[in-house]
Amino acid sequence: MLPISLTMDDSVQTIAVHRPESLDGAARASRRHRLIGDIVVEMGFASREEVEDAVAAARERGVPTGQMLLERKVLRGDELARVLAARFGVQYIDLGAIEADMGAATLLSAEAVKRYQAIPVSFDEDGSLLLAMADPTNVLTADDVAMITGRRVRVAAAAAEDIAQLATKLENFGESIEGIADAEPEPELLLEEAPNDAPIVKLVHSLIAQAVAQGASDIHVNPQEGDTDVEFRVDGVLHKAATVRRAITPSVVSRVKIMAELDISERRLPQDGRLALTIDGRRVDIRVVTLPLVHGEGVVMRILEGLASIRELSALGMQPQEQERFSAAIERPHGAILVTGPTGSGKSTTLYAALSSIGAGPRSVLTIEDPVEARLPSIKQIQVAPKAGVTFETGLRSMLRADPDVIMVGEIRDRATAQIAVEAALTGHLVISTLHTRDAPSALGRLIDMGIEPFLVASAIDCVVAQRLVRVLCPHCKKQTRLPEHLLERYELAHTEIFEPVGCSRCAGSGYRGRVGVYEVMSVTKDVRARVMERDLDDLAAVAERDGMRRLRADALEKVRAGLTSIAEVERMTASIL
């Protein structure tokens, strides 16, 4: 097979077959020596220091520079695509701003699109295909697509996430052709009656795959008086994703129960279970809860991110001062660290980031979780199993006999577990756990209310982190806005650029895309310990603030100043802590 190269013809890029000796060596050398990092700086996407740090980290891990720039959030996916386009002299396509020709897109299967990270988006006048690629230098992919479609191919650079989103639409498009979905899948996917089990199986798998592709954390199947609503929770907000005909709802629920190994004959009592699927080559774990609702049996499926939930501490959204305090506590050989917040506030993500930073070094790490959301290499993990007698209390007692250095307890729910955790922290173990309180100072009072002696709380706890999640403004459509003077004074945002959500195809019209953590990190200082010992907790927050703690609201407003989120999100988050 002759090699394929990119050539330029009147600013239009085409795929052409060339023999090696026909290539312009000087042009190739010039292009090859123009580094991605230099282009990133030239285009104003990041500073030289940020790029150099990412390059060094990429070399250390042996990953491409572009991947590291994305992981560190130095670049967005579309910005990396623009950089690659400039680097290799190809066209950039904003897939969020164009309407792809489905006739061209369907020349490749959805599976092939995901495998190649490339999708045809239109036909040129001469019948050739415009192929959007996450890696426009991958000539083997261009060659394969040309062979599969039997057409000439013109490559362009596009964001990998936009290609994946278009692949999901392609899947839905294919299902509508097969008769499972209505011809108009957006904004709702209307699912018709299925004559036998095979379409039900495909329907359930399709809903789960669609939820995973959209980054949903939960799937709610809610029977109504008529048809059944299927809702996805994306970035903490529920939105309607599908409507299932009432006649097939019991079959859909039964299929989920079979997959989760639940009793399909029991419809009067709630049940909970777990299932696992392989989607796009990666394992997806799902917690399943069934509910006997008024209009029929409903289902809630919690999608566990697995390895995708494991992030570096620097990627959580902590400000440098807060991260420094948290990191210092993790590096201590003993003591207790508590992460607090309501359900869905990202506590597990913070715990996994802490464990990941500890790594598989000289310390033995044991965890007991409910559930185990991600398997961590070189870390021993225990799953809570109440039916088998494995609770947080019994598991924690057993763990202490296994000579651990670090213990992670998924949640402190009762006095017995709290007592064991505190004693472990005082006897040479580093203990990391979660607790349900509204802010960091309240965690110490909560332990005392559980029956733990104040002197034990003061001696054992070294650091408490309170957190929430706020939605991040879509970087593609957010717009600058002006607030009334009284609001600027109220939020202390004078002389600050404020942005508000708009809505576009990339963020499904919500104006937001992704979430970021908002934190308050309280180090248990000498003054804080003294107040706890005296049971004088009324002004504990004020004492912690004097010692350097920044409140959740202050951190949220800092993210408003940085253009990450909106005032509306701060108000929504604040409502949960007042």
N, C-alpha and C positions, 0 to 999 in steps of 0.2 A: 504494500500500500504506500502511495506517495504521501509525504508529509503535507499537512495543511498549514497555511499561514494567513495572517491578516494583511490585506492590502488596502490602500486608499485610492478612491477614484472620485474626484469632485466632491470630497467631504462625505461620500457615502461609503460605508464599510461593507465589504463583501467577502465571502469565503471563497478562496480560489486555491487550486492545487498548483504548487510550484515545486520545482526541483531545488535542492539546497543551493546549488551554485547560482541560481537566478535571484537569490535574495540580496537586498541591499545591506551589506555587512555593516556599514557605518551607521545607518539608521537603526539597525537592530542593536548595535552596541550602545548608541546614545539612549535608546529607550530603556535598555536593560539597566543602565547605570543611573537612571532617575528613580530614586528610592521613594517608596510609598510614604515614608515619614516626612520627607521633604515636601511632597505634594500636599499632605495633610496640613502642614504649617503654612504653605503658600496659599492654600484656599481658605485659611483662617478658621479651620475647624477645631484646632487645638494649639496649645503652646508648644514650643520646642521642648521644654522640660517634661511635659506630659508624654510627648511622643517618645522621647529618649528613655523615660522610665518604662514605658510599655514595650519598647524594643528590647530592653535589657531583660524584662520579665519573660518575653516571648522566647528569647534565646535560652534562658534558663530552663523553661519548660519544654522547649522544642516544638513550639506551635507557631503558626504564621503570625506575622505582625498584625495583620488585619483582624484576626480572631481575638488577639489580646486587646486591641483597641476597642473592640465591641464589648468584651467581657468587662473591661474597666469603665465602660460607658463614656469613653473619650469620644467615640464616634457613634452615631446612629447607623442603622443598616443602610439607609438611603445615602448617607454621607460617604460610607465606605464604597458604595457602588459608584458614586460620582468620582471618588478618588481613583478607583480602578479604571474607570472610563478614561480619565485624563492620563493615567499612567500608561495605558496600552493603546490609546488612540482609537477608542470605539465609542459608539453612541451610548448615552445614558437614557434609560426609560423610567419614568415615574409611573409605575403600574397602578398607584393609587389615584392617579389623575387621568388615566385613559380608560376607555372601554375596550377590553380585549375582544377580538373576533373569535367567538367560540368555535366557529368553523375551523379556524387555524389551530386553536388550543386543543381541540379534540383529536387532532392528528397524533397526539401523544396521550397515552393513558395517564390517569392520575398517579399511578404507581411509578411510571417512568419519569414523570415530572418531578416527583419527590426524590427519586433515585439520582437523577441527573442535576437537580436544582436548576432546571431550565424549562422554559415553556414558550411555544410559538404564540405570538400575540397578534400577528396580522400577516397579510399577503402583500408583497410588492407588486407593482404593475407587470413585472415580467414573470410573476407566479412564484418567485422565491419567498422564503419564509423569513420574517423578522423574529429572531430567537432571543428572548430575554434570558440571561444567564447570570447566576450569582458569581461565577468565576469565568469571565470572558476569555481567559487564556487557555481554558481546557479544550484544546482542539480535538481531542478524542471524543468528547461529548458532542461537539458540533458535527463531527464526522458520523457518529452513530445516528444522530437525528436526521442528517441528510440521507443516510441509507434507509432508515425506518420510513421516512415520509416520501422518499424519492424526489425530493426538491432541493434546489440550491438553498443555502442558509446564509443569512446575514446576521451576525451576532451583535448583541448590545448588552450593556451591563445593567443589572437591576438588583434591588435589595432582596436578599434571600427570604426574608420574612414576607415580602410582597408576593414572591413566587409561591411560597407555601400557602398563602391566603388564596391565591388564585387557583391553586391545586384543589383546595377544599371546595371552591365554587365549581370546579370541574367535576368533582365527585358528585356533588348535588345535582349538577346538570345531567350527568349520566344516569342517576337514579330516577330523575323525572322522565327520562326517555324510557326506562324500564317499567314505568307505571307505578312505582311506589310513592313517589312524591308528586305533588301538583306541579304544574308548569311554571309556577311563580314562587320559588323558594324563599324569596326575600320580600318584605322583612320577616315573614313567617314561612315555615316549611309545612305545608298542609299534607298530612299523611292519610292516605285512603285505606279502606278496609283491605285486609290481606286474606286470600282464600285458604292458605295453609300455613304450616309452621315455618317454611323456608323464608318467606318474606318477613315474618316476625323476627326471626334471627337476624336477618340482614338489617332490618329497621333498628333494632336495639344497638347493634354494632355501629351502625351509621350515626345514631344519636351520640353515642359515646365518642366516636372518632371526631365528630363535628365539635363537640364540647372541648375535647383536648386541643384541637386545632385553634380554637378561639381563645384558649388560655383560661377556660372556666375552672372554677374550684369546686362547683357543685352542680348537679343536675336534679331538678325537682320535677317529679311527675305528679301533677295535681288534678285528680278527677273533679269535674264540675258537674252541674246539673245536666248539662248537655255533653259536649265533647271534653276531652282532657287536655289541659295546658301542660306543655313542657317548657320549663324555664331554666336558663343557665345563669349562674352567678359569675359574672366577669368583673374583676377589679372591685369585688365587694358589693356589687349592685345586681339585683335580679332583673332579667329582661326576658320577655317571651321569645322562645326560639322555635316552637313547633306546636301544632295542634294534632292530637291523635283522636281518631274517630272513637266514639264511646264503645262501639261494638267490639273493637279489638284491644281496648285498654286492659281487660283482665289477662289477655294473652301476653301483652307486653310485660305486665307486672309479673306474671308467672315465669316468663323467660328470664327476667332479672333474678328472681328468687332461685331458679334452677342453677343459674350461673354462680350465685352466692351460696349455694348448698343450704337453702332454707326450706322450710316445710311449706309446700305450695297449697296444702289443704287447710292450713291455718290462716284464716283471714280476719279473725276477731281480735288477735293480740299483736302488738308490735314485735318485730323480729329484727335482728341485726346480724350481718355477716360480712363477708369480704370476698372479692373476686379479683382476678388479674387477667389482663389482656396484653397482647403485643400489638402496638400501633406504630407504624412507620419504623419497625425494627427495634423499638424500645419498649420495655415493660412498663405497664401502667397499673398501679394498684388502686383499687376502689373500695371504699367502705360503703356498705348498703344498709339502709334502715327502712323498714316498711311500716306504714302507719294506717290503722283502720279509720279512715276519714268518713264523714257523713255521706258523701256521694260515691264511696268506693275506696278500695285500697290504694294508697299512694306510696311513692318511693322517693327517697332522697339518696343520691349517690355522691359521696365526697371523693373527689379525684385527688389522690396523693401524688405529689410531684416526684417522689423518689429522689434519684441523684440530682435532678434538676433543682431541688430545693436547697442543695448544699452550695452555699456561697462563701466568698471570702468576707471577712469582717468589713473590709473597705467598701464592699458593694452593698451593704445594708442601708446606708444613708445616714449613719452617725456622723456628727460633726467631729473634727479632729480631737477636740478636748474630751468629748464623751467616749470616743473610741479608745483614746489613751487610758482613760480611767478603767474602762471595761477590760482592755487587754492586760493592764497591770493586775487586775483581780484574777484573771484566768491564769496568769503566770505564777501565782502564789502556790506553794505546795499544799496548803490546807485552807480551810475556811469555806463559807457557803456563799453562792451567788444566786440570787433570785431574779427571774424575769417575770414581770406581771403584766396583766392586760386581759381584756375580754377574749372570748372565743373568736378566732379569725383575725387576731391582731398581729400574727406573725411570730408568736413566741417560739414555736418549734423551729422556724427558720433561724432565729437567733441562737438557739441551743445548738443546732447543727453547725452553724458557723463557728461557734466557740469550740466545739469538739474537733472540727476540721483544723482550726488553728493549733490545737494541742497536738493533733496528728498522732502518728504511730511511733513516737519517740521512745524514750526510756520509761515512760509511765504506762501502767496498765489501766485501761479505761473500760468500765462496765456501765451499761445503761439498762434501765427498765422503763418500757414505754407502752402506751396504749393509744394508738397502735404504733408499731415500728414503721415510720413513714419512709425511711430511706436506709438502705444497707450501707454501713460505713466500713471500709477496709480496715483490717487490723484492730477493730473495736468489737468487743463482745457485747451483744445486744440480747435482751430478754423481752419477750412479748407477754404482757399481762393476759392471764387466762383464768378468770374467776371460777369458771366451771371446774377447772382442774386444781383450784386452790391457790393459784398464783396471783396474788394481789400486789399492790405497791408495797404494802407492809411486809408480807411474807417474802417477796422477792428481794426487798432491800436488806432484810435480815440475812438472807442466804448470801447476797453479794458481799456483805462485810466479812464473811468467812472465806472469800475467794481472793483475799489479799489484793484489792484494787488500790490504785493511787487516786484515780478520778472516778466519781460516780455521778451519773446523770439520771435523775428521777423525772419522768415525764410530767408529773403533776403532784403537788402536795395537796391531798384532799381532806385529810383527817388528822387528828391529834397524834395517833400512833406513828403515822408516816413522818409527820413533822418532827416528833421527838427523836426518831431514829436518825433522820437526816441531820439534825442539829448536833446530836452526839457524835455522828460520823465526822462532821466538820471540825469538832473539837478534839478528835483523836487522830489527827494527821491525814485526813482525806480532803480532797477538793470536791465539794458537792455542788452540782449545778441543777437547778430545778425551776419550776414555774408555779405561780400562785395567782389566784384571781382577786386582784384588787384594782382600784381605779387609778392609783398613782403609786410612785415608789415609796414615799414615807408611810403610806397606809399598810404596806406589807409587814412592817415590824409590829404594828399594832394588831394586825391580823393573826400573827403567830402567837402573840400574848393572849389574844381572845381564844385561841385554840387550846390554851392551857400550858404553853411553854413558859417557863420562868423567865422573867425579864433579864436576869443576869446571864442566862444561857443564850438568849436572843442577841444581847449586846456583844457577847464574846464570840459567837459563831458566825454571824452575818458580816461579810466584808463589803458587799456591793449589791445594790438593788437597781434593776433596770425596769422602767415602765415604758410601754410602747403602744403605738397605734399605727394604722396604715392609712395614708391618704392617697387619693388617685393623682397620677401625674398627668399634667396637661399634654395633650397630643402635640408633639413638636411640629407637626405638619400643618396644623390649622389654628393653633392658638393665636389670639390677637391681643394687642395691647389695649388697655382700657383706662379710663379715668374714674377715680373714686371721688365722691364728695369730700370736701375738706374735713368735715367732722369725722368721717370714717378714717381718713388718713391719719388724723390725730389719735383717734381711738386705737388704731392698730400700729401706730408709730411707723408709718410707711411713707412719710413725706420724702420727696425727691427720689422715689423708687419707681421703677417700671413695673406696673402691675398687668398681669395677663388674665384673660378669661377664656373659657372653652367656647369652641365654635361648632365643630363636628364635620367630619369628612369620611370618605370611604375607608380610610385606614383605621379609624377608631370607631367604625360602625355608627357614626353620627353622634356619639356620646360626648365628644370633645376631650376625652381622657383616654390614656393608653398606658396601662401598667400602674403599679403602686410603689410607693417608697415609704420607708419607716420613719416615724417621728418618735423621738426618744427623750427621756430624762434619766440620767444616770446618777444615782446617789451613792457616793462612797460613805461608808459608815465611819465617820471621823470620831475623834475624841469627844467633841461636844455632843454629837448625835448619840454616842454610846451612853454618855452621862444622862441625857434626857430619858433614854429607854430604861436605864437602871432605876431611875426615879419614877417611872411610869408617867412622866410629864410629856405627853405626846401631842398636846393641843397645838403647839407652835413648832412641831418637829420640822415641817416643811420650810418654815422661815429660817430655822437653824441650818438646814441642809443647803438652802439657797445662799446663805452667808458663807458657807464653806465651798461654794462654787457650782452647786447643782443648777441646771437650767430647766425650767418647767416645760412640759409638753407643748403648751401653747406658744411659748417663745421659740421653740425649735420649729414648729409648724410655720410660724411667721417668717422665720429665716428662710424656709424653703419657698415661701411666697416671694420674698425679695430676690431669690435666685431664679425666679421664673419657672419653678418646677410644678407648683400647684396654685390653686385659686383661693380667694377669700371664702368662697362658698364651701370648699372642702375643709378649711380651717374651722368654720362654724359647725359643720357636720361633726367633725372630730371633737370639738370642744363640748358639744352637747352631751357626749358620752362620759365626760369627766366632771361635769358640774353637778 
